[in-house]
Amino acid sequence: MPVLQRLKTTYILWHGYYKVFPKSVRHSLGQRIDTLFIEIIEAIVAASFLARTEKLPFVRRAIQKLDTVKMLLLILWEVEGLTNKRYTALSLPLDEIGKMLGGWNGQLTKQN
């Protein structure tokens, strides 16, 4: 599943950054972002195994959590917890994942 593979790659990149954050950022925004990443992965995996008619709530949940991750990353960047380069390295694939999930959501909406 391409969206899951892209998300896994982005999470691995995030995890590398997360491990070296200062404690003040790691135990607040960093921990919440990490948890959201895992929840997005869980929602996508669950949706991939469900019947077509049951997938939509899980895809929508993944989209909502992804939007939250993007906002929290922006805040993390604004408080100088992430460099410009690292923020960009995370934001670009997250935007692609958002488009993929949006397409999946649209397809499911049309089919249901």
Backbone as CSV, one residue per row, in Angstrom:
resi,resn,N_x,N_y,N_z,CA_x,CA_y,CA_z,C_x,C_y,C_z
1,MET,0.845,-1.167,0.000,0.000,0.000,0.000,0.901,1.244,0.000
2,PRO,0.866,2.035,-1.065,1.795,3.167,-1.210,1.703,4.214,-0.094
3,VAL,0.489,4.532,0.350,0.356,5.551,1.391,0.995,5.068,2.695
4,LEU,0.857,3.823,3.005,1.451,3.275,4.224,2.979,3.251,4.124
5,GLN,3.496,2.909,2.963,4.946,2.897,2.759,5.516,4.307,2.896
6,ARG,4.836,5.284,2.302,5.299,6.678,2.391,5.259,7.159,3.839
7,LEU,4.198,6.797,4.551,4.066,7.189,5.947,5.156,6.543,6.801
8,LYS,5.448,5.291,6.544,6.502,4.589,7.293,7.852,5.274,7.091
9,THR,8.168,5.616,5.869,9.426,6.286,5.558,9.507,7.638,6.258
10,THR,8.398,8.365,6.253,8.367,9.678,6.900,8.480,9.533,8.419
11,TYR,7.834,8.515,8.971,7.929,8.288,10.417,9.364,7.953,10.821
12,ILE,10.039,7.150,10.045,11.434,6.806,10.350,12.299,8.069,10.346
13,LEU,12.057,8.951,9.376,12.779,10.227,9.330,12.464,11.045,10.583
14,TRP,11.170,11.157,10.914,10.749,11.875,12.107,11.418,11.298,13.359
15,HIS,11.422,9.995,13.472,11.967,9.349,14.666,13.451,9.681,14.855
16,GLY,14.179,9.770,13.771,15.580,10.167,13.856,15.745,11.575,14.419
17,TYR,14.855,12.480,14.029,14.905,13.849,14.559,14.454,13.876,16.020
18,TYR,13.412,13.128,16.305,12.791,13.109,17.633,13.774,12.655,18.709
19,LYS,14.597,11.686,18.386,15.539,11.133,19.369,16.544,12.161,19.866
20,VAL,16.844,13.180,19.072,17.876,14.142,19.454,17.309,15.497,19.875
21,PHE,15.987,15.597,20.011,15.394,16.849,20.501,15.816,17.108,21.940
22,PRO,15.905,18.381,22.318,16.100,18.685,23.736,14.895,18.200,24.542
23,LYS,15.094,17.895,25.808,14.021,17.341,26.635,12.783,18.231,26.660
24,SER,12.974,19.533,26.672,11.839,20.454,26.757,10.881,20.293,25.571
25,VAL,11.392,19.959,24.417,10.569,19.781,23.212,10.170,18.319,23.045
26,ARG,11.087,17.425,23.350,10.834,15.999,23.150,9.664,15.492,23.991
27,HIS,9.546,15.977,25.211,8.516,15.464,26.121,7.201,16.230,26.037
28,SER,7.099,17.173,25.127,5.838,17.895,24.952,5.364,17.712,23.519
29,LEU,5.704,18.650,22.656,5.287,18.556,21.254,5.816,17.295,20.584
30,GLY,7.050,16.976,20.826,7.656,15.807,20.190,6.914,14.525,20.509
31,GLN,6.583,14.328,21.768,5.883,13.112,22.171,4.484,13.061,21.563
32,ARG,3.800,14.210,21.514,2.445,14.227,20.942,2.489,13.936,19.447
33,ILE,3.445,14.508,18.735,3.582,14.252,17.301,3.889,12.782,17.063
34,ASP,4.778,12.222,17.860,5.130,10.812,17.724,3.900,9.923,17.914
35,THR,3.109,10.214,18.923,1.887,9.447,19.183,0.911,9.557,18.017
36,LEU,0.760,10.757,17.476,-0.148,10.947,16.342,0.314,10.165,15.114
37,PHE,1.612,10.157,14.859,2.136,9.365,13.746,1.709,7.904,13.890
38,ILE,1.870,7.363,15.079,1.517,5.961,15.317,0.012,5.754,15.146
39,GLU,-0.796,6.695,15.611,-2.241,6.586,15.457,-2.660,6.650,13.985
40,ILE,-1.962,7.435,13.189,-2.247,7.495,11.746,-1.928,6.140,11.109
41,ILE,-0.785,5.588,11.464,-0.408,4.270,10.940,-1.465,3.241,11.320
42,GLU,-1.905,3.260,12.570,-2.933,2.312,13.022,-4.229,2.466,12.230
43,ALA,-4.659,3.706,11.988,-5.902,3.944,11.255,-5.801,3.446,9.817
44,ILE,-4.665,3.674,9.177,-4.494,3.240,7.787,-4.439,1.719,7.702
45,VAL,-3.727,1.097,8.622,-3.657,-0.364,8.629,-5.050,-0.950,8.853
46,ALA,-5.792,-0.395,9.798,-7.149,-0.884,10.065,-8.017,-0.734,8.817
47,ALA,-7.953,0.416,8.171,-8.770,0.650,6.972,-8.408,-0.317,5.857
48,SER,-7.157,-0.670,5.767,-6.732,-1.544,4.670,-7.295,-2.956,4.798
49,PHE,-7.696,-3.356,5.998,-8.206,-4.708,6.203,-9.722,-4.775,6.306
50,LEU,-10.376,-3.647,6.289,-11.829,-3.625,6.448,-12.545,-3.727,5.107
51,ALA,-13.812,-4.052,5.176,-14.653,-4.038,3.975,-14.783,-2.589,3.494
52,ARG,-15.001,-2.427,2.213,-15.062,-1.102,1.603,-16.025,-0.165,2.341
53,THR,-17.153,-0.686,2.766,-18.159,0.151,3.421,-17.754,0.588,4.822
54,GLU,-16.742,-0.039,5.399,-16.315,0.276,6.768,-15.033,1.111,6.822
55,LYS,-14.410,1.374,5.696,-13.116,2.044,5.657,-13.185,3.548,5.935
56,LEU,-14.244,4.192,5.493,-14.314,5.649,5.481,-14.013,6.314,6.829
57,PRO,-14.582,5.868,7.951,-14.266,6.531,9.222,-12.773,6.462,9.586
58,PHE,-12.115,5.380,9.226,-10.695,5.231,9.550,-9.829,6.127,8.663
59,VAL,-10.211,6.251,7.400,-9.473,7.140,6.496,-9.647,8.589,6.948
60,ARG,-10.855,8.950,7.316,-11.105,10.314,7.796,-10.367,10.593,9.098
61,ARG,-10.298,9.621,9.970,-9.547,9.782,11.217,-8.065,9.996,10.912
62,ALA,-7.535,9.240,9.955,-6.124,9.403,9.572,-5.881,10.805,9.010
63,ILE,-6.814,11.310,8.203,-6.678,12.660,7.639,-6.673,13.698,8.753
64,GLN,-7.585,13.561,9.690,-7.674,14.520,10.799,-6.390,14.510,11.626
65,LYS,-5.872,13.356,11.914,-4.652,13.255,12.708,-3.440,13.758,11.921
66,LEU,-3.425,13.518,10.626,-2.339,14.027,9.794,-2.346,15.553,9.785
67,ASP,-3.526,16.161,9.677,-3.611,17.618,9.726,-3.106,18.154,11.067
68,THR,-3.379,17.431,12.134,-2.890,17.828,13.455,-1.366,17.736,13.515
69,VAL,-0.810,16.671,12.953,0.654,16.536,12.905,1.269,17.705,12.150
70,LYS,0.687,18.051,11.022,1.220,19.171,10.235,1.208,20.463,11.050
71,MET,0.116,20.723,11.762,0.016,21.938,12.577,1.033,21.923,13.715
72,LEU,1.172,20.791,14.378,2.132,20.703,15.479,3.578,20.827,14.986
73,LEU,3.853,20.298,13.801,5.194,20.472,13.224,5.464,21.939,12.911
74,LEU,4.442,22.633,12.429,4.588,24.063,12.158,4.900,24.811,13.455
75,ILE,4.183,24.487,14.511,4.444,25.115,15.812,5.854,24.775,16.286
76,LEU,6.241,23.519,16.146,7.586,23.097,16.543,8.651,23.873,15.778
77,TRP,8.422,24.099,14.501,9.353,24.878,13.686,9.379,26.333,14.148
78,GLU,8.192,26.891,14.464,8.115,28.288,14.881,8.792,28.534,16.224
79,VAL,8.797,27.549,17.096,9.501,27.707,18.383,10.954,27.255,18.275
80,GLU,11.394,27.053,17.049,12.779,26.701,16.727,13.192,25.350,17.267
81,GLY,12.230,24.422,17.300,12.535,23.053,17.668,12.980,22.235,16.464
82,LEU,12.668,22.738,15.271,13.075,22.099,14.012,13.766,23.132,13.134
83,THR,14.816,22.721,12.458,15.461,23.600,11.496,14.597,23.689,10.229
84,ASN,14.862,24.670,9.412,14.140,24.814,8.139,14.266,23.551,7.294
85,LYS,15.472,23.021,7.242,15.731,21.841,6.420,14.933,20.634,6.908
86,ARG,14.907,20.415,8.197,14.176,19.271,8.751,12.664,19.466,8.624
87,TYR,12.215,20.693,8.821,10.783,20.976,8.668,10.343,20.681,7.230
88,THR,11.131,21.116,6.278,10.821,20.869,4.867,10.877,19.380,4.553
89,ALA,11.882,18.687,5.098,12.037,17.250,4.839,10.837,16.459,5.345
90,LEU,10.175,16.945,6.390,8.979,16.275,6.909,7.705,16.765,6.230
91,SER,7.637,18.045,5.959,6.404,18.633,5.417,6.074,18.143,4.011
92,LEU,7.065,18.027,3.161,6.798,17.624,1.781,6.176,16.231,1.681
93,PRO,6.755,15.214,2.322,6.103,13.908,2.240,4.749,13.877,2.958
94,LEU,4.584,14.660,4.019,3.293,14.696,4.698,2.220,15.308,3.807
95,ASP,2.591,16.294,2.993,1.641,16.858,2.030,1.240,15.810,0.997
96,GLU,2.206,15.018,0.532,1.904,13.948,-0.427,0.996,12.897,0.200
97,ILE,1.262,12.546,1.438,0.426,11.577,2.146,-0.986,12.126,2.282
98,GLY,-1.101,13.414,2.570,-2.411,14.051,2.668,-3.180,13.967,1.356
99,LYS,-2.493,14.159,0.255,-3.142,14.050,-1.060,-3.584,12.611,-1.324
100,MET,-2.751,11.675,-0.944,-3.101,10.270,-1.140,-4.323,9.891,-0.306
101,LEU,-4.339,10.323,0.946,-5.482,10.036,1.810,-6.736,10.760,1.316
102,GLY,-6.569,11.978,0.827,-7.698,12.717,0.273,-8.287,12.012,-0.942
103,GLY,-7.430,11.465,-1.782,-7.900,10.699,-2.936,-8.626,9.443,-2.523
104,TRP,-8.100,8.765,-1.522,-8.731,7.548,-0.999,-10.099,7.894,-0.407
105,ASN,-10.152,8.995,0.334,-11.404,9.447,0.927,-12.437,9.755,-0.166
106,GLY,-12.012,10.447,-1.198,-12.920,10.771,-2.293,-13.438,9.532,-2.999
107,GLN,-12.557,8.597,-3.226,-12.941,7.332,-3.890,-13.950,6.565,-3.041
108,LEU,-13.702,6.487,-1.752,-14.625,5.774,-0.856,-15.975,6.486,-0.776
109,THR,-15.941,7.810,-0.766,-17.179,8.579,-0.702,-18.041,8.322,-1.946
110,LYS,-17.408,8.285,-3.094,-18.146,8.029,-4.345,-18.718,6.622,-4.375
111,GLN,-17.957,5.669,-3.860,-18.388,4.266,-3.896,-19.500,3.978,-2.884
112,ASN,-19.528,4.716,-1.814,-20.556,4.490,-0.790,-21.703,5.372,-1.123
